[in-house]
Amino acid sequence: MSAGSDAADEGYSARFGHVELPEDEAGALRRAKRLEVVTLAFMGSAIAVVYLTMGSSQAMKTAWIEDMLALVPPLAFLVAVRRARKRPTPDHPYGYHRSTAIGHLTAAVALLVVGLSLTVDSALGLLRAEHPPIGTTELLGHTVWSGWLMIAAMTYTGIGPFVLGRLKLPLAEQLHDKVLYADADMQKADWMTAAGTIVGVLGIGIGLWWADAAAALLISLSIVRDGWKNLRSSSDALMDQRARTFDDGRPHPVTIEVDEVLRGLPWVADSRSRVRDQGHVFHIEAFVRPRAGEVADLERLEEAVAMLRELDWKIHDVVLMPVRDLPETIPDPRP
Amino acid sequence: MRSARASYAVVSVLAAFMLAGCGLSVPTDPDGTLDRVRSDGVLRVGASPSPGWVDVTGERPSGREPELVERFAGDLGVEVEWTVGGEEHLVRLLEDGAIDLAVGGVTDENPWVDKVGLTRHYVEVSAAGATEEGATEKHVMMVPMGENAFQSELERWLDENGPDS
């Protein structure tokens, strides 16, 4: 038997497909959307500021392209949550939840590209022993060293991502939104790059020509790592990997709890389940073997499905199937 | 772990600051061009002929740009040692650190931008032989790449004493 949650109240806007969000999560979604709009506006202003101060500096040009790529994850998030709201249609019987996985993949590729471009750029600069020229700028009738202006611009472009990224992480966990998580990684990449540039420009200021490239290289390695991690987890999720936590740190506890709950029922001898992450919500297929002499009737199955639903708001589609023997094709999820 | 790496980077650069320590000024030349010019009392300048800007027919280069360079050297209290050559030759001398400055009617749209440092433009004139009405060219001088104290000193001097000041 099968069931989906049907609280189909059209007036409600905070939902993923036909999953109504609990009040806290609905609030978190609203905050996340607002944060992403703020991010887009802020990054737009950062792009303008860097454009005005970059001059002929290759390093600043790279920073500028990175700032543009930083627009990708917020856009991916806004598009993905918009798509994910749609209810299932005859052509999309599972709903549109997977738009999240596509958004996650898109954001991961953007992050990886930023990391790789920064790595190549800074490594080449070091290899060629490029001595970055930073001259002066005429500002309100005074001649000032352009390094100070670059530091000011980088302080501005760094503060936004530092604050916004920190605000997004808890929301990513609460909403189980991996696009938002990848976006928080992108913001970390942004503020670390800005901090690295500040250190690098100061280093150049005291005559260490390699300071900027060396700082950028160190930071780019950590960005590449984050990008690679997100690319792997987003493609794994698209290949129906078992559901994992929002940061892909470990298997989601629900994947174990489902069998625990089912085995706890007096009429169930054993159970085996698959839990996949549709994007925000989980899709569960569970097989139960009734005890000898017990009957898996509709009441018992419906009660079991209701108990599974109680586990987490993310549990969306539950297919529960009584079987004579547990399917051997499904590996035991227990560690 | 990741932020540990970032703080490692910050700490190591801060350590470098302290090592460089005592009496540091910002910006500083990685190869010490400005300090060397001052202590040797010689500014080594390359000149490439350019009608209206640099004339190399005389004993010493003359024209608008050599005169500016002589005045700059005078204010630094140093002598100018001239080398005459084509633009590409001068660029190579700058790259090798054999000269400290090069002039030759160069504009900010010259092709050497990734080999030598260019000063901010010190004068903007209507373009020679321009077909477009109001087209201008911005004249710059060439300095060794990344010798930021020397470049900043020259730019500051041009701001105060150049034809546009």
Chai-1 contact restraints between the chains, C-beta under 6 A:
chainA,res_idxA,chainB,res_idxB,connection_type,confidence,min_distance_angstrom,max_distance_angstrom,comment,restraint_id
A,H131,B,P30,contact,1.0,0.0,6.0,A-B,restraint_1
A,H131,B,M145,contact,1.0,0.0,6.0,A-B,restraint_2
A,H131,B,G146,contact,1.0,0.0,6.0,A-B,restraint_3
A,P132,B,G146,contact,1.0,0.0,6.0,A-B,restraint_4
A,P133,B,G117,contact,1.0,0.0,6.0,A-B,restraint_5
A,P133,B,M145,contact,1.0,0.0,6.0,A-B,restraint_6
A,P133,B,G146,contact,1.0,0.0,6.0,A-B,restraint_7
A,I134,B,N148,contact,1.0,0.0,6.0,A-B,restraint_8
A,G135,B,R120,contact,1.0,0.0,6.0,A-B,restraint_9
A,G135,B,Q151,contact,1.0,0.0,6.0,A-B,restraint_10
A,G135,B,S152,contact,1.0,0.0,6.0,A-B,restraint_11
A,G135,B,E155,contact,1.0,0.0,6.0,A-B,restraint_12
A,T136,B,S152,contact,1.0,0.0,6.0,A-B,restraint_13
A,T136,B,E155,contact,1.0,0.0,6.0,A-B,restraint_14
A,T143,B,R156,contact,1.0,0.0,6.0,A-B,restraint_15
A,T143,B,D159,contact,1.0,0.0,6.0,A-B,restraint_16
A,W145,B,P27,contact,1.0,0.0,6.0,A-B,restraint_17
A,W145,B,S152,contact,1.0,0.0,6.0,A-B,restraint_18
A,M192,B,A6,contact,1.0,0.0,6.0,A-B,restraint_19
A,V199,B,V10,contact,1.0,0.0,6.0,A-B,restraint_20
A,V199,B,V13,contact,1.0,0.0,6.0,A-B,restraint_21
A,G203,B,V13,contact,1.0,0.0,6.0,A-B,restraint_22
A,G205,B,V26,contact,1.0,0.0,6.0,A-B,restraint_23
A,G205,B,P27,contact,1.0,0.0,6.0,A-B,restraint_24
A,I206,B,A20,contact,1.0,0.0,6.0,A-B,restraint_25
A,I206,B,L24,contact,1.0,0.0,6.0,A-B,restraint_26
A,I206,B,T28,contact,1.0,0.0,6.0,A-B,restraint_27
A,G207,B,T28,contact,1.0,0.0,6.0,A-B,restraint_28
A,G207,B,P30,contact,1.0,0.0,6.0,A-B,restraint_29
A,W209,B,P30,contact,1.0,0.0,6.0,A-B,restraint_30
A,W209,B,G146,contact,1.0,0.0,6.0,A-B,restraint_31
A,A215,B,A9,contact,1.0,0.0,6.0,A-B,restraint_32
A,L218,B,A9,contact,1.0,0.0,6.0,A-B,restraint_33
A,S222,B,R2,contact,1.0,0.0,6.0,A-B,restraint_34
A,S222,B,R5,contact,1.0,0.0,6.0,A-B,restraint_35
